[in-house]
Amino acid sequence: MAAAAVPLVQLERWLQDRAERRPVATSLPTLNGYMAAIVAGLVSPCHANSLEL
């Protein structure tokens, strides 16, 4: 079942809060590097060993 829609007032508040935060990346190459680091970290052998149960 789908969740109920967020009231517009709550949505506006959330959007304003997000707009006031400092961005993680300020350019496309920086964002690309940031995302690549996340993905590489998740599939690295060291991280993969820590996921084994």
N, C-alpha and C positions, 0 to 999 in steps of 0.2 A: 504494500500500500504506500502511496506517495505521502510525503510529509506535507503538512499544511503550509500555505504560502506565508512568507514573512510580511508583517505589516510594513507599509511604506515608511513610517516613522523609524522603525527599527532598522530597516535597510539603509535609510539615509544616514543614520547615526553610524552604522558599520562602515559605510563608504567613506564618511568623513574621517573616521578613525584611521582607516587604511591610507587615505590621502595624506595624512599628517605624519606618517611613519617615514623614516629614511629608507629609500629603496636599497635592496641588496646589490643590484647592478644598475649602472647608469648608461650603459651602452649595450648593443647587441653582442659584440665580442666578449664583454665582461660576463654577460648572462650566459653565453655559450660556455665559457670556461667554468663558471660556477656550476652549471648543470652537468658538465662533463666530469667535474671533480666528484659530484654526488654519485653519479652512475659508476664511475671508476672505483670509488670507495665501496660501493655496494657489491661489486663483482670481483674485488681483489681477493687473492688467495687468503690473506690474513683475515679479512672480514668473513669470508666464506667458512673458514674453520671455526670461527666463533659462533656461527649459526647452527653448526651440527649439534644434535642433542645426543 
